[in-house]
Amino acid sequence: MLPSSGLPDEMWGEAVLFACHILNRVPHKKLDKTPYEIWKGYRSNMSFLKVWGCLDKVGLPDPKRTNIGSKISICVFIGYAQNNIA
């Protein structure tokens, strides 16, 4: 995952966190439920999944916007915020 993204080796920690995020949303063979579903009691919303290391667009919050500037910023997706519910 890290070598194919082209990101530096210093990003290995973020790669591991994202791999755990994905593995917790893969169904268990015997239980036919994901670890996330067993822990939380409901299924995770999978519509937010993205490819780790891909280019993405993020909307800038109002204080960071300018009248003539862009309202989005191009960035590299390296995972979800720890306090994010996605």
C-alpha positions in Angstrom: 0.0 0.0 0.0 2.7 2.5 0.9 5.1 1.7 -2.0 2.3 1.9 -4.6 1.1 5.3 -3.3 4.5 7.0 -3.9 4.4 8.6 -0.5 7.5 8.7 1.7 8.3 5.9 4.2 7.5 8.3 7.1 3.8 7.8 6.3 3.9 4.1 7.5 2.0 4.9 10.7 -0.9 6.5 8.8 -0.9 3.5 6.4 -1.2 1.1 9.3 -4.1 3.1 10.8 -5.9 3.1 7.5 -5.4 -0.6 7.1 -6.9 -1.2 10.5 -9.8 1.0 9.6 -10.5 -1.1 6.5 -10.0 -4.5 8.2 -12.5 -3.5 10.9 -15.1 -3.1 8.1 -14.5 -6.4 6.4 -17.0 -9.2 7.3 -15.7 -12.0 9.5 -16.0 -15.4 7.7 -17.8 -17.3 10.5 -19.9 -14.5 12.0 -20.9 -12.8 8.7 -20.5 -9.4 10.5 -17.8 -6.9 10.5 -15.8 -6.2 13.8 -17.1 -2.7 13.6 -20.7 -4.0 13.5 -20.1 -6.4 16.4 -18.5 -3.6 18.5 -20.9 -0.7 17.7 -24.1 -2.7 17.0 -24.7 -1.2 13.5 -23.1 -1.3 10.1 -20.6 1.3 9.0 -21.3 3.7 6.2 -19.1 2.5 3.4 -19.8 5.3 1.0 -16.9 7.4 2.5 -14.2 4.9 1.6 -11.4 6.2 -0.5 -8.1 4.8 -1.9 -5.2 5.6 0.5 -2.7 7.9 -1.1 -4.9 9.2 -3.9 -5.4 12.9 -4.7 -8.6 14.3 -3.2 -10.4 17.7 -2.9 -11.3 19.2 0.5 -13.6 22.1 1.0 -11.9 25.0 2.9 -13.6 26.3 6.1 -15.1 29.8 5.8 -12.2 31.6 7.7 -9.7 30.2 5.2 -11.6 31.2 2.1 -10.9 34.4 0.1 -13.3 36.1 -2.3 -11.1 35.5 -5.3 -9.5 32.2 -4.2 -10.6 28.6 -4.6 -13.1 27.1 -2.1 -11.3 23.8 -2.3 -7.8 22.5 -1.7 -6.2 19.6 -3.5 -4.5 17.1 -1.1 -3.4 13.5 -0.7 -5.8 11.3 1.2 -3.9 9.5 4.1 -6.8 8.5 6.3 -9.7 9.6 8.5 -9.6 11.9 11.5 -9.6 9.8 14.8 -12.7 11.7 15.9 -14.5 11.1 12.6 -17.6 8.9 12.5 -17.0 7.7 8.9 
